[in-house]
């Protein structure tokens, strides 16, 4: 049976098929008009802050391009080193450029950027972007902010703040160079959905238990980005939290759910 999705009472339920996200709560779905900022749809808790996980790669790319750490879609190329995070499979253990970093969500490439820039610069940029709490201290007492502040740790952002940031990225009003914003927009993946071109980034992270182990049954899943059609641009964020361990990435499953829902959602907005 092919994968299908049912959406009911705030629960995301993939019916039998491939590795499915079962009984996951949709924490927030938020859609706004990029031009005016008017909120077109807000369902759930879109105000509370949680970890951004790999959606942080979008503001990090803006920072990296503005600071000169990143050059364009293909430069710099960085090599995998022994000891780098490798749980993403073969795409994480090869030479990586900015486009493949974003496409495959390569954690160690993010860490190279953050270590090059340093916590003070990251904090300065995040504050100027209005990006969440701008906290890059990392886990308490572990001095690991440059390695994982954005992965279930100290950095937190709300869906509303994600959407506000994306609007500024779309219209070139972040306090960085126009080139930095254009280069970032250029490396975000896109796909066609019901006449729309949807650009977006996933994110997955797991809360920590008191013993510092990861709670794989309550993974957060993000999908954020923008969609364009016939001169209309909408920005969106969806956040979910699983209620049991899944065989697939909560972020990817959240993306699949939002894209599945998009035609029905977008029909409300009559672009």
QUIJOJO-V513298 format. One record per helix or strand of 2 or more residues. SS is the DSSP state (2 for helix, 1 for strand). FROM is the first residue (numbers start at 0). TO is the last residue. If there is no record, write none. Layout:
# QUIJOJO-V513298
((SS,FROM,TO) (SS,FROM,TO))
This chain:
# QUIJOJO-V513298
((1,4,7) (1,10,13) (1,23,32) (1,38,43) (1,48,49) (2,52,66) (2,89,91) (2,97,103) (2,106,116) (2,118,128) (2,144,147) (1,156,157) (2,158,169) (2,177,185) (1,189,192) (1,195,204) (2,215,217) (1,219,228) (1,231,240) (2,249,266))
